Amino acid sequence: MSRISRNISTILRAERLIARRQLAVAAKRTGLFAAAGLAVGLAIIMLNVAGFFWLAETMSKSSAAMIMAGANLILAVLLAVVANSMSADSDTSAVVELRDLALHDIEDEVSENMAEARKTLEGLRRDPIGVLSPDIISTVLRIFLKYARQGRTKSD
């Protein structure tokens, strides 16, 4: 059972590490999205004004406004793609592998214990005295040795 408890402890620690790393990446992504939004907002204001005036000299004001709006959308999409490309998978792959190994070890341990229990029950059905006699003999011998030691120490 110590192997099972050790593996459960390993799984819980691995899950905690995975969650922490994913939370850190999510926080960074959120920060990048916020910074990108602020930068885009400020840059768009200045670029829109400058670009609009520059384009308005050569074409109609409505065409200049449409071109500036398209440029703003392209910039926003590029920033969103960069922020979305971040992932915690590369940082947590070793921990995920460790967790999976611990889970497989628990499955193997449980399977072995179940097979042993089935074998014991099968033996009890066939020959209950034969299966229990080693346990009974070892218990009786242990008790006998315990009392023999106590008797020897009292007489000394």
PLY file of the C-alpha trace (Angstrom):
ply
format ascii 1.0
element vertex 156
property float x
property float y
property float z
element edge 155
property int vertex1
property int vertex2
end_header
0.00 0.00 0.00
2.94 2.35 0.50
3.53 2.30 -3.26
-0.05 3.36 -3.86
0.10 6.20 -1.34
3.45 7.33 -2.75
2.02 7.33 -6.26
-1.10 9.20 -5.18
1.12 11.79 -3.53
3.18 12.04 -6.73
0.04 12.47 -8.81
-1.27 15.22 -6.56
2.06 17.07 -6.63
2.24 16.71 -10.40
-1.29 18.01 -10.83
-0.46 20.99 -8.59
2.64 21.78 -10.67
0.68 21.50 -13.89
-2.07 23.78 -12.57
0.45 26.35 -11.31
2.26 26.44 -14.65
-0.98 26.73 -16.60
-2.12 29.52 -14.29
1.19 31.36 -14.78
0.88 31.11 -18.55
-2.75 32.26 -18.39
-1.72 35.27 -16.29
1.05 36.15 -18.77
-1.32 35.74 -21.68
-3.87 37.99 -19.99
-1.21 40.58 -19.33
-0.05 40.43 -22.92
-3.61 40.76 -24.17
-4.15 43.80 -21.94
-0.85 45.39 -22.98
-1.63 44.66 -26.60
-5.03 46.26 -26.21
-3.59 49.38 -24.63
-0.79 49.65 -27.18
-3.18 49.10 -30.03
-5.54 51.69 -28.64
-2.88 54.38 -28.34
-1.19 53.54 -31.60
-4.44 53.35 -33.46
-5.46 56.78 -32.29
-2.19 58.37 -33.42
-1.82 56.34 -36.59
-5.43 56.85 -37.52
-5.17 60.60 -37.22
-1.86 60.77 -39.11
-2.87 58.22 -41.73
-6.24 59.76 -42.25
-4.76 63.21 -42.88
-2.12 61.77 -45.17
-4.61 59.70 -47.18
-7.23 62.47 -47.23
-4.82 64.60 -49.27
-4.81 62.07 -52.12
-8.31 60.51 -51.96
-11.75 61.03 -50.46
-12.15 61.14 -46.70
-14.34 58.01 -46.64
-11.72 55.94 -48.54
-9.00 57.15 -46.20
-11.09 56.14 -43.17
-11.72 52.64 -44.63
-8.02 52.04 -45.25
-7.16 53.10 -41.70
-9.83 50.80 -40.24
-8.46 47.81 -42.24
-4.94 48.49 -40.98
-6.27 48.60 -37.40
-7.97 45.21 -37.78
-4.82 43.59 -39.21
-2.75 44.86 -36.28
-5.29 43.59 -33.73
-5.40 40.13 -35.35
-1.58 39.87 -35.35
-1.39 40.71 -31.64
-4.13 38.21 -30.79
-2.37 35.45 -32.76
0.91 36.07 -30.92
-0.83 35.98 -27.52
-2.77 32.85 -28.45
0.35 30.96 -29.54
1.63 30.76 -25.95
1.14 27.37 -24.30
2.14 25.63 -21.07
2.38 22.22 -22.75
6.13 22.39 -23.35
6.76 23.36 -19.72
4.57 20.66 -18.22
5.32 17.67 -20.47
7.77 16.09 -17.98
5.34 16.51 -15.09
2.49 15.03 -17.15
4.70 12.04 -17.97
5.56 11.57 -14.28
1.87 11.71 -13.36
1.00 9.14 -16.03
3.75 6.78 -14.81
2.43 7.02 -11.25
-1.12 6.30 -12.46
0.05 3.22 -14.38
1.98 2.03 -11.32
-1.15 2.37 -9.18
-3.17 0.45 -11.74
-0.57 -2.34 -11.75
-0.47 -2.46 -7.94
-4.26 -2.64 -7.68
-4.37 -5.37 -10.34
-1.74 -7.39 -8.47
-3.61 -6.99 -5.17
-6.89 -8.01 -6.78
-5.27 -11.09 -8.34
-3.77 -12.03 -4.98
-7.13 -11.58 -3.24
-8.86 -13.73 -5.87
-6.21 -16.40 -5.45
-6.65 -16.36 -1.66
-10.44 -16.59 -1.95
-10.10 -19.45 -4.40
-7.80 -21.25 -1.97
-10.24 -20.65 0.89
-13.04 -22.22 -1.12
-11.00 -25.34 -1.89
-9.13 -25.84 1.40
-9.90 -23.31 4.15
-7.75 -25.08 6.77
-4.77 -25.42 4.43
-4.84 -21.75 3.44
-5.31 -20.45 6.97
-2.93 -22.85 8.73
0.31 -20.94 7.91
-1.24 -17.76 9.30
-2.57 -19.56 12.37
0.75 -21.31 13.02
2.72 -18.06 12.66
0.35 -16.25 15.02
0.54 -19.01 17.63
4.36 -19.11 17.38
4.56 -15.34 17.73
2.41 -15.42 20.87
4.43 -18.34 22.28
7.73 -16.53 21.65
6.36 -13.35 23.21
5.41 -15.17 26.41
8.68 -17.12 26.42
10.67 -13.88 26.24
8.56 -12.30 28.99
9.10 -15.34 31.22
12.86 -15.26 30.63
13.14 -11.54 31.43
11.09 -11.91 34.64
13.29 -14.74 35.94
16.51 -12.76 35.23
0 1
1 2
2 3
3 4
4 5
5 6
6 7
7 8
8 9
9 10
10 11
11 12
12 13
13 14
14 15
15 16
16 17
17 18
18 19
19 20
20 21
21 22
22 23
23 24
24 25
25 26
26 27
27 28
28 29
29 30
30 31
31 32
32 33
33 34
34 35
35 36
36 37
37 38
38 39
39 40
40 41
41 42
42 43
43 44
44 45
45 46
46 47
47 48
48 49
49 50
50 51
51 52
52 53
53 54
54 55
55 56
56 57
57 58
58 59
59 60
60 61
61 62
62 63
63 64
64 65
65 66
66 67
67 68
68 69
69 70
70 71
71 72
72 73
73 74
74 75
75 76
76 77
77 78
78 79
79 80
80 81
81 82
82 83
83 84
84 85
85 86
86 87
87 88
88 89
89 90
90 91
91 92
92 93
93 94
94 95
95 96
96 97
97 98
98 99
99 100
100 101
101 102
102 103
103 104
104 105
105 106
106 107
107 108
108 109
109 110
110 111
111 112
112 113
113 114
114 115
115 116
116 117
117 118
118 119
119 120
120 121
121 122
122 123
123 124
124 125
125 126
126 127
127 128
128 129
129 130
130 131
131 132
132 133
133 134
134 135
135 136
136 137
137 138
138 139
139 140
140 141
141 142
142 143
143 144
144 145
145 146
146 147
147 148
148 149
149 150
150 151
151 152
152 153
153 154
154 155
